[in-house]
């Protein structure tokens, strides 16, 4: 690239940058609370010395009963509680195949 074409490219870039600086962009500043934060709050309710987490089998049974939600909500809640959503899903598939 020649020095002249580099100068033209730089000038064009600076002009575009000035145009963007002049534009006003409205932004909705209300930020919804992330789902993960709500889940963590729910998990912390049970964080007491005399409470023991459910076993893997109990969690799978709870998932089948719908206690952990579904889709992304279930994945988020399981991970927040320290369970592998992949492992739980594998167990669900295994149980469905052995009916």
N, C-alpha and C positions, 0 to 999 in steps of 0.2 A: 504494500500500500504506500502511496506517495504521501508526502507531508501535506500537500494541498487537499487530498481526499480525506485525510484524517481530520484536518481542520474543518472541512465541510460537515463531516459526520459529527464532530464535537459540537459545532454550531447548531445543527439540526436537533441533536439530543438536548442541548440547553434550551432551545425554543420549545420543545415538547415538554420539558420539565417546567418551564415557566407557565405554560398553558395549564398543566396539571395543578400547579400551585394556586392558580387563579380560580379553579373549580371549587365549589363548596359541596362537601359531601355530608349529608345528614346521616347520623348514626343513632340507632336506638340504643341508649345507654343502659336500659334495663336488662340485666343479665340474669337469666334463670339459674336457680341453684342446680348444680349438676346432680344427676341421679345417684352417682357414687357417694356423694356426701350424705344424702338421705339414707342410703343403705348402711354406711358406716355408723350413723347415729342409731339405726335400728339394732345393729350388731352389738353396740356398746351397752345396750340395755341389759344384756345378759352377761356382761363382764363383771361377775361377782365371784368371790373366792369359793363359794359352795356350789357354783354352777359348773356342770361338765358339759362339753359340747356333745351333740349327738354323734353316734358312730356313723361310719360310712353307710352301713346298711340302713340305719334310721333316716339318714339324709335322702337316700335313694327312695325310700318309701314315702317320705315327705314330698319329694319332687313328684312322684306319681300321683299323690293326693292333691297336688297343685299348690302346696304351701310355700313354694319358693318362686312362684310366678312362672312366666314362660318367656322364651326368646332371650333377648338381650338383658331384660330385667333379671331373669334367673341366672344367667352367666355372671352378671355383675354381683348379685347377692351371694352366690356360691363362692366366688373368688374373694369377696370382702370378708367372708366368714372363714376363709382358709381352706376351702375345698377346691379340687380341680374340676371345673365344669366338664372338661373333656373326659375325665375318668367317670364321672357320674353319667354322662351321655352314653359312654361305652357300655356301662352296666345296664342302663335302660334298654339299649338295643339288644344286649345279650338276653335280658329277661323277655323281651317281646319275641325274640326268635325261638325261645324255649317254652312257649305257651302250649 
